[in-house]
Amino acid sequence: MSIPVTVIGGFLGSGKTTLVNRILAASPARTAVLVNDFGEINVDFDLVKAGDDLTFELSGGCICCSMAEGVGPAIKSALKTNPETILIEASGVGEPRRIAEFALLDPALRLDMIVTLANATALDRQIRDPLIGDTVARQFDGADLIVLNHADAARPDALTKAHDILRRLAPGRRVIETVEADLPLDLLTATSHAIFAAGPLEDDTDHGSIYGRDRFESDTPIPVETLEAMLQALPQSVLRLKGWVLLSEEPEVMLLQYVAGRWSLVPAPDAPRLTRLVSIASDPDFTIAESLKTQAFSAS
Ligand SMILES: Nc1nc2c(ncn2[C@@H]2O[C@H](COP(=O)(O)OP(=O)(O)OP(=O)(O)O)[C@@H](O)[C@H]2O)c(=O)[nH]1
């Protein structure tokens, strides 16, 4: 019997991991999860709440661009664990339909659905951005369901605009507004697939050359004021920053999530006493170390 595969895509920070964890929490099925993070440190591997033996990592690249190398072997490894279903979290700069094609080609698999999330607070800006606009737009190609997430943080006019954009990019497709990707999970089964009506795929893009990726690891504690000053001063080119921060004060280790100008810090008592951060920016010269150093100097 073929194993159903759900592909979850959406731009950086749109809420893919949040949705994966929601599905895992609600579903009794034995679910293997393939996570493709953008950085050398696969933060999502630790944040996805499937057992470690059911989580498969596709780190350091973009699975939409290196299909043959990345996805195939990961799916093979996942199948060895006898899952009842497979969830694939695409990279935030990936095209979910490229991944879904694996499920269409492999007789062991059956495509259940492509779900693409959008960040209602940022979609308009992202689509108009000359560097990332095309990538964001292509993520809706072939999506069976579009989840307009971060609805709590979006102004009413931003929500209206986001719906207009989605109507234009994905006419006729179902769009559901959510907060923290909270949606009725029975929506996650498609009877027909938009991917069959999508146009031809464009040539692979080398996302590595469009985006600047950085990682930062250190065991030197960071004063919370330095961290907050750094976050406040981050340029708009920083699309995503996430990972763990070792602070000088209690609680010592915090999980940092920075998405399009907003951030959260949550105590992470079980994480190692280290700072481990990854970032992705449209400015290839952005570095986390430099950004922290600038704030540390201005504080002293
Ligand atoms: N305010 C608000 N925050 C949200 C919502 N959904 C997710 N978040 C937060 O946004 C951050 C990013 O969410 P993730 O689920 O990690 O997003 P992602 O798409 O997996 O991110 P990448 O894998 O880095 O592309 C986290 O701090 C989430 O808790 C939402 O609807 N509203």
The ligand as a Tripos MOL2 file, in Angstrom:
@<TRIPOS>MOLECULE
LIG
   32    34     1     0     0
SMALL
NO_CHARGES

@<TRIPOS>ATOM
      1 N1          2.2050   35.8310   16.1740 N.pl3     1 LIG1
      2 C1          2.2650   34.6630   15.5240 C.ar      1 LIG1
      3 N2          3.3960   33.9440   15.5460 N.ar      1 LIG1
      4 C2          3.4160   32.7580   14.8720 C.ar      1 LIG1
      5 C3          2.2980   32.2900   14.1510 C.ar      1 LIG1
      6 N3          2.6240   31.0960   13.5930 N.ar      1 LIG1
      7 C4          3.8950   30.8460   13.9390 C.ar      1 LIG1
      8 N4          4.3910   31.8410   14.7170 N.ar      1 LIG1
      9 C5          5.7340   31.9790   15.2630 C.3       1 LIG1
     10 O1          6.5940   32.3490   14.1860 O.3       1 LIG1
     11 C6          7.8830   31.7550   14.3700 C.3       1 LIG1
     12 C7          8.2420   30.9380   13.1400 C.3       1 LIG1
     13 O2          7.3590   29.8230   13.0710 O.3       1 LIG1
     14 P1          7.8570   28.4480   12.4400 P.3       1 LIG1
     15 O3          6.7270   27.4760   12.5380 O.co2     1 LIG1
     16 O4          9.1700   28.0440   13.0020 O.co2     1 LIG1
     17 O5          8.0630   28.9050   10.9350 O.3       1 LIG1
     18 P2          8.7790   28.0900    9.7470 P.3       1 LIG1
     19 O6          8.0190   28.3870    8.5240 O.co2     1 LIG1
     20 O7          8.8920   26.6420   10.1250 O.co2     1 LIG1
     21 O8         10.2070   28.7550    9.7200 O.3       1 LIG1
     22 P3         11.4930   28.3020    8.8130 P.3       1 LIG1
     23 O9         11.5700   26.8070    8.8890 O.co2     1 LIG1
     24 O10        12.6490   28.9580    9.4530 O.co2     1 LIG1
     25 O11        11.2340   28.8020    7.4430 O.co2     1 LIG1
     26 C8          7.7880   30.9440   15.6680 C.3       1 LIG1
     27 O12         8.2400   31.7400   16.7310 O.3       1 LIG1
     28 C9          6.3030   30.6630   15.7930 C.3       1 LIG1
     29 O13         5.8920   30.4460   17.1320 O.3       1 LIG1
     30 C10         1.1070   33.0830   14.1540 C.ar      1 LIG1
     31 O14         0.0730   32.7670   13.5490 O.2       1 LIG1
     32 N5          1.1600   34.2470   14.8510 N.ar      1 LIG1
@<TRIPOS>BOND
     1     1     2 1
     2     2     3 ar
     3     2    32 ar
     4     3     4 ar
     5     4     5 ar
     6     4     8 ar
     7     5     6 ar
     8     5    30 ar
     9     6     7 ar
    10     7     8 ar
    11     8     9 1
    12     9    10 1
    13     9    28 1
    14    10    11 1
    15    11    12 1
    16    11    26 1
    17    12    13 1
    18    13    14 1
    19    14    15 2
    20    14    16 1
    21    14    17 1
    22    17    18 1
    23    18    19 2
    24    18    20 1
    25    18    21 1
    26    21    22 1
    27    22    23 2
    28    22    24 1
    29    22    25 1
    30    26    27 1
    31    26    28 1
    32    28    29 1
    33    30    31 2
    34    30    32 ar
@<TRIPOS>SUBSTRUCTURE
     1 LIG1         1 GROUP 0 **** ****
